[in-house]
Amino acid sequence: MNNTITLNIEEPFKSILIFSLCLLSVFVVAINGISLIVIKESLKTSTTPSMYFIINLLIVDIVQGIFVIPIYAIKKLNNQNRFWDGVICNSFRFLYMTTYYLSIFSVLFIAADRYIASTYIFKYKTLVKVEKVRLFIIASWIYVITLCTIPFYLRNSYKVNVARNIDYCLYRQNSLWTTAMLLINCFVPYFIIMYLYKCIYKNFLNSQKESNIRTVRSQQSFTQLKEQSKVDSTFNKNKKISEQTKSILKVSILISICYAICWTPSVIYYVLNKFCPEKCFTTTYINSVNQTYLEFAIKYLGFLNSLAAPMIYCFSLKRFRFQFLNLIQTYLNEKRLPNI
């Protein structure tokens, strides 16, 4: 999905590209790191299984910020050493594929968690437990890493293209592996995500209708004062749950939309580049500087997902913002205390 070419780019533009990658790497690590610290502090007061899915997504994004983006920046330096070119190429392709598919499963887990929470409201705590969540997360990492190591063993079935100067890279995805990974671990999970959010939206509409019916009934029933107070308290509790579900649902949908916007161009482009390079692209485009710039822009857009997801999920929740401001205030107070 990323058999890219390396061309000589003018030095000023190359410097700008590398600087933008380094800057993005710093922001990704900083934002996701801060988010992890805040979530860690919030887990001291309340431990919810859904928070571990968010932690998993943040860890994947941090891996992209610490390893994938910097290695891609080093790759742009066009190192002439064949050994280090191979190390950089293999490391980038493997980590790029691994973090990409781990991101998909992270978004899928969040969607499934929200579906269970909205469909089985009273059974959620018994169905979703921290131990099960951790097991699913560990299993997804083992599954993705195992599948993403397969291209290292596909080099014998790959025809080396000397013109593209990629014979030094051992990590080569053949058509069968690419097709299987995209169908099973990309398209299928995303269709499941869309279906789950469709069901969540229906559940939300049904809960709204039930809330409206309870409102009417509570207004009409004035027979006994005690019964009235019970109805009002139940309605208020349901209203609070409905508002919390609504806010979390909005944020989760935004994450899925953000993921689709950032990664869909990459998927479409590399599918075309893999299965119809000659028919889908002109001869003047292949091995040109325009191809290098376009592939850089597509990858950069995919990297932006690592920055956008934590900002959408974490900083849009009131509880997270409160915990974040409280953490800053505590840090400032500790700085102001005189040394004794």
N, C-alpha and C positions, 0 to 999 in steps of 0.2 A: 504494500500500500504506500510505500515511500521509496521506490527505486528512482531517486533523484539524480540529476546530473550536477557536475561541478564545472563552472565556467569562470573565466577571468572577468571579474567585475572591476570597474574603475575604482580606484583606491578610496576616493571620498564617499562613494555610495556604499562600498563595503564597510567602511568605518561606521557609517550611519546605521547600517543593518546590524552590525555586531553590538554597537552601543545600545540600540533599541532592545535587542535580546537580553543584554545584561541588565538593563533597567527593568524590563519586565520580570526577569528572574528575581531581582531584589524585591519588587512589589509583591510577587506571588508568595515568596517565602515569608515576607513580613505580615501580609494580611492573613494568610492561613495560619501562621504561627500565633499571632494575636488571638485569632478565633479559637485555636486549640487551648490556649491559656485560659481564656474566658470560660470556655465550656468545662475545662477541668475544675475551675473554681465553682461553677454552678453545680457540678456533679457532687460536690461535698454536701450540698443541702438537699438535692433531690436527684435520684438516679432513675432515668427513664431509658428503656431499651432503644427508642428511636434516636436518642442522642448518639449512640454508638455508630449508627449508620452515617450520621453527619461527620463524626470523627473519622470514619473510614474514608469518606470523600475528601476531607481536608488533608489526610495523610497522603492520598494519591496525588492531590494537587501540589503538596510540598515536595514529593518525589520529582514531579515535573519541574518545579522551580529550582531544586537543588542540582538535579542531574540532567534531565532531558534538555531543557532550554540552554544551559551553559555548554553542554556537549554539542548542541546544534550550532551555537555561536563559534565554538572551536572548529567545527566542521567547515564553517564559512571561511576560515583562515587559509584554506587550501595548503595544508602541510604537505611538503614534498617527500617526507619520509614514508615509505611504503608500509612499514610495520605499524607506525602510529596512525596512519590513515585507516588501516584495517581495524585497529582497536577502536578508534573513534566511530567509524562507520557501523561496526557490529554493535557497539554499546548504544549508539543512538537509535538504530532501528529496533533493537530488542526492547529497550526501555520505552520508546515511543509507542510501540504496539502494546506493550504490557499496560502502561498507564491509560492508554486509550480504551482498552476493553475493560479494565478495572473501573474506569469512570462510568461506563455503561451499566455495569452491574451495581455500582453504588446508587445511581439514579433509579434503577429498577427496584432495589431494596427499599429505597425511600418511598416510592410509589406503592409498593406492596404493603409497607407498614401503614401508610395513610389509608389504604383500602380496608385493611383489617380494623383499624381504629374507627373508621366511619361506618363499617358494616356490622361489626360485632362489638358494639360499644361496651357492653357489660362483660363480655368474655375476653376483651383485649388483654387484660393483665394476666390471664391464665394461658392464653394462646401465644403471646409474645413475651418471652422472658430474656433476661440479659444473657444467660448461658446459651440459649438457642441463637440469639443474634450474633454472639461471638463465634459460634460454630459456623454459621452461614458465611460470615466475613472471612474467616480463615480458609474455609473450603473454596471460596471464590478466588482468593489469592493463589492457592495451590493449583486450582483448575486453570486459571489464566496464564500463570507463569509456565506451567507444564506445556500448554498448547503453544505459547509464544517461543519456546525453545526448539520446536520442531524445525523451523526454517534453517537452523544451524546444520541439520542433517540432510537438507535437500539440495546441497550444492552440486552433487554428482548429476542430478537431473536437470540442472540449469545450464543453458547455453551462455557462455561468457560473451558479453558484448564489449569488445576492446575499444570500440569507438566512443563508448560512454565512460570508459575508464573506471569500471566498477569491479574488475576481476579480483581486486584485493579484498573485497568484502565477502565474508563467508555467510552472512545472514541474507538469504535470498528466498523470497516467498514465491512459490510456483502458483499456477492458476488454480489448482485443486485446493491448496491450503487457503488461498485468499478467498475463494468462493465459499468454502465451508465456514470460515471464520466470519465473513460478512453476513451470511444467511443465518447461521445458528447464534452467533454472539453479538450481532449488531442489529439486523432488521427484525428478527423475532423478538428480542427483548424490547425494542422500541415500540413495536406494535402492541406488545403486552402492556407497556407503560401507558400508551394512549388509551387502551381499553380500560385499564384500571382507573384512570382519571375520569373516563366517561362514566363508569359505575359510581365513582365517588361523587361526581356532580349530581347524578340521579339520586343518590342517597341524601345528599345535602338538600335537594329540592323537596324530597319526601319529608325530611325532618322539619323543613320550614313550613310545610303544609300542616303537619301535626302540631307545630307550635302555634300556628294561627288558629287551629281548631280549639286547642287548649285555652287560648286567650279568650275566645268567644264563650266557651263553657265557663271559664272562671268569672267572666263578667255577668253571666246569667244566673249562676248558682249563688244565691244569697240565703240559703236555708239555714245553715249553721255557721257560726263564726269560726269554729275550730276547723271545720272542713275547708272553709274559705282560705284560712291561713296556710293549711297544708297544700292546697292547690297552688297558691301564690308562690310558696317556697319552692315547690317542684318546678313550676314554670320558670322561676328565676334561675334555678340551677341549670335547667335545659337551655335557657337562653345564653348563659355563660359558656356552656359546652359548645353550643352552636357557634358562638362568636369565635371561640378558640379554634374550632375545627375549620371555620371559614378562613381565618387568617393563615393558618398552617397550610390549608389547601391552596390558597393563592400563591404562597411562597413556593410550595412544591411544584406547582404548575409553571411558575416563572423559571425555576431551575431547569425543568424539562425543555421549555421553549428556548432558553439560553443555550442549553446543550445542543439542541437541533440547529440553531442558527450558527453556532461556532464550528460544529463538526460536519454538518451535511455537505458544504462545499468540498471538504477534504475527501469525503467518501465518494461523492459523485465524480470528482476529478480523477482520483486514483483508480476507480473502477474503469473509467473510459481509457485512462492511460495504460491500464493493464490488459484489457481485452480488445481494444480497437485503437492502438496508437497511430496506425497509418491512416485509417479512415476518418477518425475523429479529429485529428490534428494535421495541419498543413506541414509540408516539408520545410518551409521557412521558419516555422515555429519550433520544430524539434531541434534540440541542441542549440537553441538561441538564448540570448540574454533575457528575452521576454519570458521564456519558460522558467528561467531561474527566479525572476522577480515574482511571477505568478505563484510558483510553488512556495516561495518564501511567504507571500501574503496569505496563502491558504493555511500554511502551518502556523503562522503568527496568530491568525484568527482562532485556530484550535487551541493554542496556548492561552488565549485570552479567557477561555472557559475556566481555567484554573484560578483566574482572578475574579471573574464575575460571580461564580457560584457561591463562594463564601460571603461575598458582599451582599448578595441577594438574600441568602438564607439567614445569615447571622445578624447583619446590621438592620434588617427589616423587622425583626422580632423585638417587641418591647422588652421582654425579659432579658434578651441578650444585650440590648443597648443599656439597660439599667445595670446589669452586671459589669459591662465594659466601663461605664462611667464610675461605678463604685470601685473598680480595680484601679483606675487612674487616680481617683481621689485618695485611696489608701496609699498608693505609691508616693503621691505628692506630700501627704501628711508625714510619712516616714522620712522623706528627704528634709522636711522642715524641722524635725526633732533634733535638738542639739546633742552632740556627742558628749557622753558623760565619762 
